[in-house]
Amino acid sequence: MLRLNHVTFAAADPPRLSSFWADLLEHRSASDGRDWFARGDGLELRFAPMPKSPTIELPIHLDVNAPDREATVRRALDLGARLVENKTMEIGTLKEQWTVLRDPEGNGFCIQGPDTRRGRVYIGNITFSTAAPRELGPFWSEALGWPEQVDPPDFLEMLWDAGLDRAQYEAYYAIKDPHERDPRLLFQRREKSRPEHYPLHVDLLADDREAEIERLKTAGATVTETKTAGERVWTVMRDPDANPFCVE
């Protein structure tokens, strides 16, 4: 089975961007001589000197959960982020607040909260924008072996009683690591850019790369190319919605 290795940022200035994200997540920034990494208690982020195309509607972005959203937003701004907007959603007893920002290289991300479950700032979601969340989500569920996150019946009844349109509810699909080691993958119905070079992509590790590639192709992915660097071998693929990812 596949497992998440890291999320890779195409970076013009890898040490600067690594430092920003490491400081925001209270991780450490380190280099292997070429790439930079933000490493800590959670998913590793990689920052590589790669080309990237400008985007307006992001194909993939990170959602950061924080015990104190406003304090974390202020910290992000002090570190070099740019504020885009604050948002609030209220339906029945559910109230969610989040802030949209861009990091020092213009990559969009959200800070949401308050979330006190872990007592620290952490990556809550890797979010994919797509026209068909309930088609793309099951592909990734099969790829990673993560089940769909299903809301409890009483929570759903509250949403229906509050007047939530079922079509609006179906605009989201989420899968969750059963061991809760990694962020959720969240798929939301919204417009997205389709850049030649994505600013962010997901990297996966496989015990048997060739077997996993064949399994992913059967599930709907396509192969772009296979690359080598020293003893490393990895394959660049595209999911059914054309989002790039790598299997090593």
C-alpha positions in Angstrom: 0.0 0.0 0.0 1.0 3.6 -0.5 1.8 6.1 2.3 2.3 9.8 2.3 5.9 10.9 2.2 5.6 14.7 2.0 3.9 17.6 0.3 6.4 19.3 -2.1 6.4 23.0 -2.8 8.0 24.2 -6.0 10.1 27.1 -4.5 12.1 30.0 -5.9 13.8 30.3 -2.6 13.6 27.0 -0.8 15.4 28.0 2.5 13.2 31.0 2.9 10.0 29.1 2.3 11.1 26.2 4.5 11.8 28.6 7.3 8.4 30.2 7.0 6.5 27.0 7.2 8.8 25.5 9.8 8.3 28.5 12.1 4.5 28.6 11.5 4.1 24.9 12.4 6.8 25.0 15.1 8.9 22.5 13.2 12.6 22.6 12.3 14.0 23.6 8.9 16.7 21.4 7.5 18.4 20.7 4.1 19.8 17.6 2.5 22.1 19.7 0.3 19.6 20.5 -2.5 16.1 20.5 -1.1 14.8 22.0 2.2 12.4 20.4 4.6 10.1 21.5 7.4 10.1 18.5 9.9 8.4 18.0 13.2 5.4 16.2 14.7 3.4 15.7 11.6 3.6 15.5 7.8 6.9 16.6 6.4 7.0 19.5 3.9 9.6 19.6 1.1 10.7 22.7 -0.7 12.5 22.1 -4.0 13.9 24.5 -6.7 11.4 23.6 -9.3 9.4 25.7 -11.9 5.9 26.7 -11.0 3.1 28.5 -12.9 1.1 31.3 -11.4 -2.4 30.3 -10.2 -5.5 32.1 -9.1 -7.8 29.3 -8.0 -5.5 26.8 -6.3 -5.6 23.2 -7.4 -4.1 22.0 -4.0 -3.6 23.9 -0.8 -3.0 23.2 2.9 -5.4 23.9 5.8 -3.7 24.7 9.1 -5.6 24.1 12.3 -4.8 26.2 15.3 -6.0 26.4 19.0 -6.0 30.2 18.6 -6.7 31.2 15.0 -6.3 34.9 15.4 -2.9 34.5 17.2 -1.7 32.1 14.5 -2.8 34.5 11.8 -0.8 37.3 13.4 2.2 35.0 13.6 1.9 34.1 10.0 1.7 37.7 9.0 4.8 38.5 11.1 6.6 35.7 9.3 5.8 37.1 5.9 2.4 35.9 4.9 -0.2 38.1 3.2 -3.8 38.3 4.3 -6.5 37.6 1.7 -9.8 37.4 3.6 -11.5 36.1 6.7 -14.5 33.8 6.3 -17.3 32.4 8.6 -19.8 29.7 8.0 -22.8 29.1 10.3 -25.3 26.3 9.9 -27.4 25.3 12.9 -25.1 24.7 15.8 -22.1 24.4 13.5 -19.8 27.5 13.2 -16.5 27.5 11.4 -14.1 30.3 10.9 -11.0 30.4 8.8 -8.6 32.9 7.3 -7.2 32.7 3.8 -3.6 33.8 3.4 -0.7 33.5 0.9 2.8 32.5 2.0 5.9 34.5 1.0 5.9 32.9 -2.5 2.2 33.4 -3.0 0.9 29.9 -2.2 -2.5 30.1 -0.7 -3.4 28.4 2.5 -6.0 28.6 5.3 -5.8 28.9 9.0 -8.9 27.5 10.8 -9.9 27.2 14.4 -10.2 27.3 17.3 -9.1 23.6 17.3 -7.8 22.5 20.7 -7.7 18.8 20.0 -3.9 18.6 19.7 -3.0 21.7 21.7 -0.8 23.0 18.9 -0.8 24.2 15.3 -0.9 21.4 12.7 -1.9 20.6 9.1 -5.5 19.5 9.2 -6.2 19.0 5.5 -4.5 18.7 2.2 -7.4 20.2 0.1 -8.0 19.4 -3.6 -10.2 21.7 -5.7 -12.3 19.7 -8.2 -15.5 19.8 -10.1 -16.4 16.3 -8.9 -15.4 15.7 -5.2 -17.3 12.3 -5.1 -15.4 11.0 -8.1 -11.9 12.2 -7.3 -12.1 11.4 -3.6 -12.8 7.6 -4.1 -9.7 7.4 -6.3 -7.5 8.7 -3.5 -9.4 6.5 -1.0 -8.4 3.5 -3.0 -4.9 4.7 -3.6 -4.1 5.2 0.1 -6.5 2.7 1.7 -8.1 5.4 3.7 -11.9 5.3 4.2 -14.3 8.1 3.6 -15.0 10.2 6.6 -18.7 9.8 7.4 -20.5 12.3 9.6 -22.6 10.9 12.5 -26.3 10.6 11.8 -27.3 13.2 14.5 -24.9 15.7 13.0 -26.4 15.2 9.6 -29.9 15.6 11.0 -28.9 18.9 12.5 -27.6 20.1 9.1 -30.8 19.0 7.3 -33.0 20.6 10.1 -31.0 23.8 9.7 -31.8 23.9 6.0 -28.6 22.8 4.4 -29.1 21.8 0.8 -28.0 18.2 0.3 -26.3 19.2 -3.0 -24.2 21.6 -1.0 -23.2 18.9 1.5 -22.2 16.6 -1.4 -19.8 19.4 -2.6 -17.3 17.9 -0.1 -15.7 14.5 0.3 -13.0 13.6 2.8 -10.9 10.6 3.5 -9.0 10.1 6.7 -5.9 8.1 7.8 -7.3 5.3 10.0 -4.3 5.7 12.2 -4.7 9.5 12.4 -1.0 10.1 11.7 -1.5 12.2 8.6 -3.8 15.1 7.6 -7.2 14.4 6.0 -7.5 14.6 2.2 -10.4 17.0 1.6 -12.0 17.3 -1.9 -14.2 20.4 -2.4 -16.2 21.5 -5.4 -14.8 24.7 -6.7 -13.0 26.2 -9.7 -9.3 25.7 -10.0 -6.4 26.7 -12.1 -4.8 24.0 -14.3 -1.2 25.2 -14.4 1.6 23.6 -16.4 3.7 23.4 -13.3 1.8 22.9 -10.0 3.0 24.9 -7.0 2.2 22.0 -4.7 2.0 18.2 -5.2 1.8 15.1 -3.0 4.7 12.6 -2.9 4.0 8.9 -2.0 6.2 6.1 -0.8 5.6 2.5 -2.0 7.1 -0.8 -0.9 6.7 -2.0 -4.5 6.7 1.0 -6.8 6.0 -0.8 -10.1 3.1 -2.8 -8.6 1.6 0.3 -7.1 1.9 2.1 -10.4 -0.1 -0.6 -12.1 -2.7 -0.5 -9.4 -3.1 3.2 -9.7 -3.3 3.1 -13.5 -6.2 0.6 -13.1 -7.9 3.0 -10.7 -7.7 5.8 -13.3 -4.3 7.5 -12.9 -1.8 8.1 -15.8 2.0 8.0 -16.0 3.9 11.1 -17.0 7.5 10.0 -16.6 10.0 8.1 -14.5 13.0 9.9 -13.1 16.2 8.8 -11.3 18.7 10.7 -9.1 21.5 8.5 -7.8 19.8 5.5 -6.2 16.4 7.1 -6.1 13.8 6.2 -8.7 10.3 7.8 -8.8 7.4 8.0 -11.2 5.5 11.2 -11.9 1.8 10.4 -12.3 -1.5 12.3 -12.7 -4.7 11.4 -10.9 -8.1 11.3 -12.7 -8.4 15.1 -12.3 -4.9 15.7 -13.8 -3.3 16.6 -10.4 0.4 15.5 -10.4 1.8 13.3 -7.7 4.9 11.2 -7.4 5.4 7.5 -6.4 8.8 6.5 -5.1 
